[in-house]
């Protein structure tokens, strides 16, 4: 999710994957894939930068996760988790 600002100053979050296009008319209008139009305070260049930084962060996090937990990355793709499991047996009185 990215955080944008309504013209009245109130912030809101939107999934950038749902953005179809953005126009400057002169206010910035964001059109979502379902046709919803959002008027935002950010200019077009700022909106573009925010989306690019969000996507770069997603890729960086995926790389970091793959490097730190290779078995977890494989498990998410294959559905097979080969990480060791801690089995706790409840105490019986």
Buried (B, 14 or more C-beta within 10 A) or exposed (E): EBEBEEEEEEEEEBEBEEBEEBEEEEEBBBBBEEEEEBEBBBBBEBBEEBBEEBEEEEEEEEEEEBEEEEEEBBBEEEEEEEEEEEEEEEEEE
